[in-house]
């Protein structure tokens, strides 16, 4: 057996025992075959030698035997054996905790903070095909929009469904962070990361953000915090009797708290003031979070019967061409 080659139906290989029987039958039949036209002496044909047509005719049976052998091997379903390969892959478990409070509708980002945050996060997801990524959203309360998954198509669809107002307004920063920690606490990944994005001050929720960050540290989770919003004032859409109009509102962001959360977990704090800066922040996080993991990769068996089938039909085709074209006798 060829090294690295196995058979799914090895029992069919016993059919190869018929090949010696067919060879013996060929020689027996040839020796005992009675000519259609009998003559008293072959002296008149003594000077006639064996030409190419004679040897081609004898080879037809060899072609047929080879074709039968190839078909028997194909029936046994030869397969490339399971291969083992040690490789290094880059992958982490990561949860994005996204603020969806009403202030995320401010239009200092294009078209607004929430839409910009969603678009850039989805671009980030596309660049992390090996990661398990989850999504937590928070406002006045927090819940898991998507648990850790490698099905990034589903995750991105859930991102698109996010909109401000889907939960009570407010900024329950501690609850959002704790929910994200809960999604990662059972993870066995080498690297566990939370990306926390908010534009406000923690003013609701049952858990203090500092306590949540201590819990994250306990589970070996690193937190990157992103404060989103321009410096100073930002345009905000307000519903009036005359329709939606924009008013300038103060950007209220608790940067010291976000810095403290990041520092406590060996993470980093970033400030995004526009779309381009937000993309640059995600690119920087992408570069920092590259955890190489040595894994053993197994490949599935590959069916290799098709070359034997093609070989058999080619041999049969050659036999038919030689028999009915090159060796054809005209009466």
C-alpha atoms as one frame of an Amber mdcrd trajectory, in Angstrom:
protein
   0.000   0.000   0.000   1.273   3.459  -0.869   2.262   5.460   2.199  -0.462
   7.916   3.147  -3.130   6.048   1.136  -6.027   4.188   2.741  -9.170   2.517
   1.409 -12.719   3.080   2.622 -13.889  -0.293   1.195 -10.770  -2.504   1.285
 -12.852  -5.675   0.806 -13.213  -4.877  -2.884  -9.447  -5.304  -3.307  -9.971
  -9.084  -3.111 -11.503  -8.769  -6.574  -7.945  -8.240  -7.844  -7.505 -11.998
  -7.404  -9.569 -12.401 -10.555  -6.759 -10.825 -12.617  -4.437 -13.884 -12.488
  -7.447 -16.067 -13.353  -8.174 -13.931 -16.435  -4.524 -14.088 -17.495  -4.505
 -17.897 -17.161  -7.798 -18.108 -19.073  -6.328 -15.974 -21.879  -3.329 -18.253
 -22.404  -5.450 -21.399 -22.060  -7.947 -20.153 -24.631  -5.178 -19.073 -26.988
  -3.450 -22.457 -26.825  -6.630 -24.464 -27.346  -8.285 -22.146 -29.846  -9.223
 -23.863 -33.119  -8.783 -21.758 -36.259 -11.801 -21.058 -38.437  -9.768 -21.862
 -41.523  -7.562 -24.971 -41.349  -4.745 -25.765 -43.795  -2.597 -28.821 -44.109
   0.709 -26.970 -43.757   2.029 -23.550 -42.586   5.171 -23.696 -44.744   3.779
 -21.075 -47.085   3.599 -18.558 -44.204   7.065 -19.218 -42.805   8.559 -16.109
 -44.406   5.898 -13.808 -42.979   7.211 -12.074 -39.804   5.347 -10.546 -36.879
   4.616  -6.885 -37.560   3.381  -4.046 -35.335  -0.260  -5.001 -35.776   0.445
  -8.414 -34.239   1.897  -6.918 -31.045  -0.846  -4.275 -30.818  -3.451  -7.017
 -31.041  -1.793  -8.929 -28.204  -1.694  -5.735 -26.119  -5.456  -5.170 -26.288
  -6.029  -7.735 -23.567  -3.404  -6.074 -21.388  -5.238  -2.738 -21.703  -8.490
  -4.387 -20.675  -6.892  -6.050 -17.639  -5.358  -2.737 -16.527  -8.761  -1.037
 -16.886 -10.408  -3.733 -14.751  -7.707  -3.318 -12.084  -8.227   0.453 -12.027
 -12.008   0.059 -11.634 -11.575  -2.417  -8.768  -9.240   0.007  -6.972 -11.788
   2.801  -7.534 -14.504   0.615  -5.965 -12.287   0.251  -2.884 -12.390   4.093
  -2.576  -8.763   5.111  -2.106  -8.369   8.095   0.216  -5.545  10.352   1.254
  -4.946   9.509   4.887  -5.687  12.014   7.657  -2.818  14.470   7.926  -1.592
  16.195  11.068   0.058  19.597  11.026   1.250  21.828  13.840   0.401  25.454
  13.064   0.208  28.775  14.878  -3.025  30.765  14.668  -3.904  34.186  15.972
  -7.110  34.282  17.966  -8.639  35.706  21.125 -12.021  35.851  22.844 -13.325
  39.399  22.663 -16.510  41.196  23.694 -17.489  44.635  22.418 -19.523  46.557
  25.022 -21.315  49.366  23.211 -23.143  52.327  24.739 -26.514  52.855  22.995
 -27.805  55.712  25.148 -29.578  58.697  23.604 -26.418  60.827  23.608 -24.900
  58.407  21.056 -27.130  60.109  18.466 -24.949  63.243  18.625 -23.805  64.241
  15.156 -20.198  65.200  15.813 -19.481  61.884  14.010 -20.877  61.126  10.562
 -23.752  60.470  10.423 -23.850  60.094  14.243 -21.818  58.494  17.018 -23.782
  55.231  17.188 -23.767  54.575  13.445 -20.072  55.393  13.210 -19.309  53.087
  16.142 -21.258  50.248  14.520 -19.612  50.668  11.104 -16.067  50.799  12.452
 -16.691  47.851  14.791 -17.922  45.742  11.855 -14.785  46.619   9.895 -12.761
  45.500  12.910 -14.683  42.199  13.030 -13.893  41.533   9.368 -10.194  41.760
  10.194 -10.408  39.184  13.019 -11.599  35.950  11.320  -9.998  33.660  13.932
 -11.533  35.344  16.981 -14.637  34.500  18.919 -16.406  37.841  19.308 -19.473
  38.770  21.334 -21.593  41.914  21.674 -23.032  43.551  24.793 -25.108  46.727
  24.640 -25.941  48.977  27.535 -27.826  52.158  28.292 -30.012  52.399  31.393
 -29.559  48.609  31.629 -27.392  46.034  29.883 -27.886  42.769  28.043 -26.049
  40.435  25.681 -26.918  41.091  22.057 -24.708  38.221  20.829 -22.675  35.655
  22.826 -19.145  34.697  21.779 -19.223  33.321  18.258 -17.078  32.734  15.200
 -20.140  33.223  12.966 -19.263  36.813  12.187 -22.009  37.147   9.570 -24.654
  36.665  12.274 -22.770  38.988  14.611 -22.668  41.762  12.012 -26.400  41.398
  11.347 -27.041  41.866  15.063 -24.835  44.953  14.994 -26.976  46.422  12.232
 -30.122  45.897  14.332 -28.812  48.075  17.175 -30.507  51.435  17.600 -30.827
  54.004  20.339 -33.980  53.638  22.411 -34.130  49.840  22.294 -33.585  49.853
  26.083 -34.181  52.459  28.814 -32.007  55.545  28.507 -29.098  56.260  30.815
 -25.512  55.040  31.180 -25.216  51.896  33.299 -21.504  51.617  32.680 -20.878
  49.149  35.520 -23.692  46.829  34.430 -22.508  46.877  30.812 -18.977  46.020
  31.863 -20.136  43.277  34.251 -22.300  41.698  31.527 -19.290  41.613  29.196
 -17.150  40.054  31.948 -19.818  37.410  32.472 -19.580  36.399  28.798 -15.803
  35.889  29.137 -15.374  34.453  32.637 -15.746  30.853  31.435 -13.462  31.305
  28.431 -10.369  29.097  28.117  -8.710  31.418  25.600  -5.153  32.584  26.167
  -6.239  36.201  25.733  -9.597  37.662  26.859 -10.451  41.230  25.932 -13.288
  43.734  26.347 -13.580  46.836  24.175 -15.776  49.291  26.091 -17.102  52.242
  24.091 -19.104  55.020  25.732 -19.739  58.754  25.462 -21.134  59.522  28.894
 -20.879  59.408  32.657 -22.012  56.372  34.673 -25.320  57.411  36.229 -27.394
  54.219  36.451 -27.060  50.527  37.179 -26.583  48.312  40.203 -22.822  47.791
  39.967 -20.022  50.305  40.281 -17.738  50.363  37.187 -14.620  50.092  39.380
 -15.954  46.940  41.017 -16.717  45.501  37.587 -13.149  46.210  36.457 -11.799
  44.429  39.559 -13.863  41.378  38.647 -12.468  41.544  35.104  -8.926  41.654
  36.499  -9.697  38.612  38.652 -10.611  36.628  35.533  -7.566  37.834  33.579
  -9.631  40.024  31.239  -8.016  43.083  29.681 -10.211  46.130  29.020  -9.667
  48.738  26.332 -11.839  51.779  26.958 -12.825  54.209  24.207 -14.315  57.594
  25.012 -16.232  58.853  21.999 -17.137  62.497  21.390 -15.567  65.792  20.346
 -14.047  68.186  22.834 -16.487  70.828  24.072 -19.880  70.961  22.351 -21.560
  68.633  19.885 -24.711  68.940  17.711 -27.585  66.812  18.991 -30.954  66.143
  17.282 -33.905  67.384  19.334 -37.582  66.789  18.620 -39.503  70.106  18.477
 -43.017  71.100  17.364 -41.366  72.096  14.082 -39.657  68.738  13.564 -36.187
  67.510  14.434 -33.683  70.301  14.907 -30.096  70.268  16.104 -28.918  71.940
  19.259 -25.400  72.230  20.625 -24.950  70.238  23.809 -21.968  69.781  26.093
 -19.928  66.609  25.697 -19.953  65.036  29.150 -17.396  62.211  29.315 -15.822
  60.721  32.462 -12.299  60.230  31.105 -10.619  59.690  34.522 -12.924  56.734
  35.200 -12.270  55.177  31.775  -8.526  55.586  32.271  -8.766  53.962  35.699
 -10.717  50.973  34.344  -8.199  50.406  31.549  -5.177  50.763  33.831  -6.584
  48.346  36.428  -6.756  45.560  33.825  -3.499  46.306  31.937  -5.515  47.781
  29.088  -5.422  51.211  27.513  -7.698  54.246  27.204  -8.378  55.980  23.873
 -10.260  59.140  22.949 -12.075  59.241  19.609 -13.124  62.663  18.353 -14.099
  61.730  14.784 -14.605  58.747  12.456 -10.976  58.629  11.317  -9.669  58.661
  14.875 -12.055  55.865  15.848 -10.789  53.720  12.959  -7.198  54.414  13.992
  -7.997  53.294  17.549  -9.425  49.985  16.363  -6.370  49.463  14.136  -4.093
  50.013  17.133  -6.073  47.545  19.244  -5.937  45.090  16.360  -2.125  45.303
  16.307  -1.796  44.909  20.079  -4.118  41.925  20.356  -2.349  39.243  18.333
  -2.065  36.124  20.468  -0.293  33.272  18.734  -1.612  29.885  19.801   0.036
  26.607  18.788  -2.604  24.151  17.672  -2.681  20.810  15.903  -4.610  20.962
  12.658  -6.194  17.813  11.257  -7.330  17.588   7.671 -10.244  15.553   6.421
  -9.739  12.536   4.211  -9.749  13.227   0.506 -11.394  10.841  -1.952  -8.915
   9.775  -4.657 -10.985   7.283  -6.655 -11.643   9.641  -9.572  -8.136   9.348
 -11.165  -8.514   5.548 -11.225 -11.927   5.788 -12.892 -10.597   8.212 -15.505
  -7.562   5.972 -16.110  -9.846   2.961 -16.649 -12.039   4.781 -19.176  -8.999
   6.097 -21.025  -7.610   2.565 -21.337 -10.962   1.229 -22.539 -11.184   4.082
 -25.033  -7.722   3.316 -26.374  -8.640  -0.372 -26.696 -11.799   0.429 -28.666
  -9.928   2.793 -31.005  -7.203   0.249 -31.687  -9.645  -2.635 -32.127 -12.148
  -0.909 -34.406  -9.906   1.581 -36.180  -6.271   0.530 -36.396  -6.919  -3.238
 -36.372 -10.138  -3.180 -38.355 -10.185  -5.780 -41.128 -11.967  -5.122 -44.385
 -13.357  -8.371 -45.881
